[in-house]
Amino acid sequence: MVNHPNVVRMIEIHEDREKFALVFELMSGCSLVNLLRQKSLPLPEQQAYAMIIPVFDAVLYCHELGIIHGNIKPENLLLSEDQTIKVSNFGMSRFVDGNDYMTNTSGNTLKDRFRAPEVFCKNYANEGQHEEKCDFWSLGCILFYMLCGTPPFISEDLFILYDQIKSGKYDFTHPNWSFVSQEGQDFLAALLVLDPAKRLGGEDILSNPWFKGEF
């Protein structure tokens, strides 16, 4: 069973002949998306760092167990009563091992702006199959949103949004980036790489200067 301070804890399972129910710990705080709406974006870099690093730690832990979340977005990051941020909603997650891949591509909503291109684009990663680095793309999009005030890919038209994501084109030209360290921008650029094989992940994240607080 998953046991990490930044992952919503499942307490027990109830099952009968027709259905089963999962009981999780109570998360009495709000979601990250609601918290960010309450704050004045962009966040100071140090504050964004303090919020996102525990999420990276939780995701890296899940990957060690062979679990890919596959749908990380602000709505799925919840706050407990003491304001601990936790990863929730593993409904699209998969266990993977060795050469196995996730193949779940459901979604198709404007909330997909945080999902990696290989999740829904057959031009990448073996006909739409995707490994754990899709989670790091999503975390990169969330961190970009925190530091800039807008996501890297944004459109109210779903098809335009998908084209933006599949192109992988974004920039750091917004004036708000003048308040973000070069280490922070380099970290984001390494996460938001179109090709999953070249995207930052695993040990490279742990050794990255920004991840270690060196900015």
N, C-alpha and C positions, 0 to 999 in steps of 0.2 A: 504494500500500500504506500502511496505517496505520502511522505512526511517531511514537509519543509515549512518554515515559518511564513513564507510568502506565497504559499499555495493554499487555497481554501480547502479545509480538511473535511474529508468524508467521515462521518461518525459511525454510521451503520447502514445496513441494507435490510429492507423488509420485502419478503416475497410471498405471494400466494399463487393459486393456480392460474390466475388471469394476468397478473401484473406484478411489478416490483417497484419499490420506492427507495430512493437514495436520500439519506438524511445528512445534511451538511451543517457545519458550524454557522451560527448566525453572524451575518455581516451587516451590522446596523449602521455603518457609515454609508456614504454615497459611492457612486462609481467614479473612476478617474475623469470620464467625460464631463460629469456634472461638476466635479471639483474644479476642472480647468475653466468651465464656464463661469464659475464664481470668482476666479482670480483674474488679474489683469495680465493678459499675455502680451509679449512673451515672458516666460519666467527667467529670473536671473540664472545664469549657468550653474552656479553652485546648488541652487534649489532644485533645478531639473535633474542634476546629477544625483542628488540625495534621493529623489523619487524613483528614478529609473534603474539605478544599480541593483536594488533588491529584486526587481523584476528580472533583470538579466540573470542574476544568481539563481532565481527559481527556475527559469527556462533552461539554463545550463544543467541544473540538477535533474530536471525532467528528461533532458536528452541523454544524460548518463544512464537513465533507466530505460531508454529506448522509446520514450514518449515524445511525439511531435504534437504540439498544440494545434497548429494549423489555422487558427483564427484569433490571433492576438490583436486586440484593438482596445481603445479606452473604455468602451462599454463592458469589457470583460476583465477589467482590472478594478477590484473592489477594495474599499477601505473598511477596516474593522472599527470597533468603538474607540480603540486607542490610536486610530489613524494609521495602522499598519496596512500597507498596500499588498494585495494578494491576487494571484492569477486564478481566474475562475472559468467556468463554462468550457469543459473539455469535450463537449458534444461532437466536435469535428476532429478530435484528436485520434491518433493511431499509434499502436505499438509497431515499431519497425526494428528490423535486425538484419545486419549484413547487407545483402543486396535487395531487401524489400523496400518498397516505397509507399508513401501515401498516394492515394489516387482520388481522394474526395475533392470534388470541385464545385460543390453546391454553394449557393450564395446569390450572386447577381443582384446586389443592391448597392446604393451609394456608400454604404459602410465598408465596401470592399476597397476603399481608398487606402486602407492600411495593409492590404494583402499583397503578397509577392506575385510578380508576373507569372511565375511558373505554376502557380496554383490554378489558374484558369486559362493559361496560354499554352497551346500545344507546340509552339515553336521552341520551347525551352524544356530542358530536363526530361528527356525521354517521353515525349507525347503526353505531357501534362503531369507526369509523376514528379513528386518533389520530396526532397529530403529535409533535414532539420533546419537548413539555412533559411527556409521560408519564414521561420519565426524571427530570425535576426533582421530580415528586411522589415518586418512589421514593427519591431522595436525601434528600428532606425526611423521609420515614418513617424512614430509617436514622439520620439526625442526631437525630431525636426520640428514637429508641431509645437512642442513645448518651448523650443529655443527661438523659433521664428514668429510664432503666432498663427501660422497657417500650415496645413499639411503640404508636403512636396508635390502632391498630385491632387488637384481639386477642380471639380466641375459638377454642375447639377445635371448634366447629361451623362447617363451611364456609359454610352458608347464612346464619348469623348474622354471620359475618365479612364476607361480601359485602354484607349489608344495612348494616353499620357503615360500610364503605368508600363505598358508594353514597350514604349520608346525608351523608358528609363531616363528621360531628360528632366533635369531640375537644375537649379543654380543657387548660388549664395549671394545674389545681387541685392536682395532686400536690405534696406538700411539697418534692420535689426541684427544682421549678422556682424555688424561692426562691434557688437558687444559680446560676441562669442569668440573664444580662443581659437587659434589655428588648430590646436590639438582636437578641439571639439568638432570643427568642420572636417578635419581629416578622418576622424572616427566615423562620422556620418557618411562621408564619401566612400569609405571602405565597406559600410553596411549596405548602402543603396547601390550595389553593383548588379547589373542586369543578369550576368552569368552566375548562377549559384556556385559553380566551381571556383570562381575567383572572388566570391564574397567572403568577408571576414566571418570567422566562426570559431567555436571551441577554444583551443589553446591560444589562438591569435587574439581573441577578445580579452582573455585573461591577462595577456602580456602587453596589451595596448596601453600607451601612456595615459590617455584620457580615462580609460576604464580604471586605472590605478590612481586616479586623482591628480595626475601630474599635468596641470594646466593652470 
